[in-house]
Amino acid sequence: MPIFVLLVTDMKKIVLIEDETSVVSFIKKGLQEKGYEISVAFDGRTGVNLVQENDFDLVILDIMLPEMNGLEVCKEIRKTNKSVPILFLTALGTSENIVLGLENGGDDYLVKPFKFIELVARIKSLLRRSSSGKVEEILEESADSKHVYQFSDLIVNDYTKKVTRTGEEVSLTSTEYKLLMYFLNNPEKVISRAEILDAVWGVNYELGTNVVDVYVNYLRKKIDNQEDKKLIHTVIGMGYVLKKP
């Protein structure tokens, strides 16, 4: 009995927002067999309501949806929930569409048709790096100093996921946070785009996409808004480096 209770408590909750019944049936059956709890919305508006009213660990989101398209759904979700990982699942697979999805708040992008094993790998990767698990307030102040990273006037508490620069709190998405932590764990090192793709996204994107540049720019806008105190620098032809101003 204790083992059964542990398994139920540990089950990850995923919402699938998809209007193709065959795709829904395929994904739902496969993920339930993998031990995930699956909820389904067949249109964008219902999907937004589901996410706003429930605590999900992951959102799988199509772009071509009735009522409200996936990009609009993603933007609506991000207004109230910055941390839940969002995986776009769609037939629109050009580099421009991938970047557009990520720019609207998505964390990952899988193009149809896809192999189920790859979908599971993407889900596991997103859940591993997700900051959606909320820390109880009573524990927030008990974080050990080993969880705190400081670089110049940037401070990150990896226990509470709190980020501040010059004493002001900075709100980051789960992907932006993961990217920042990778920089903090590799200070003063010139890091290539390929290394960042592998470490932050955990899967191989086409190197032709500029997802790394897009997210570095997002991060810069949030933590590097003072011209004379930049922390993230471009090394032309090589990548990026986190160094003190």
LINCORPE-V910671 format. One record per helix or strand. SS is the DSSP state (H for helix, E for strand). FROM is the first residue (numbers start at 1). TO is the last residue. Records with the same first field share a line. If there is no record, write none. Layout:
BEGIN
SS = FROM-TO / FROM-TO
END
This chain:
BEGIN
H = 2-10 / 21-33 / 44-53 / 70-80 / 95-103 / 116-128 / 137-140 / 145-147 / 174-184 / 193-201 / 211-223 / 227-229
E = 13-17 / 37-41 / 58-61 / 85-90 / 108-111 / 148-151 / 154-157 / 162-165 / 168-170 / 191-191 / 232-235 / 239-242
END
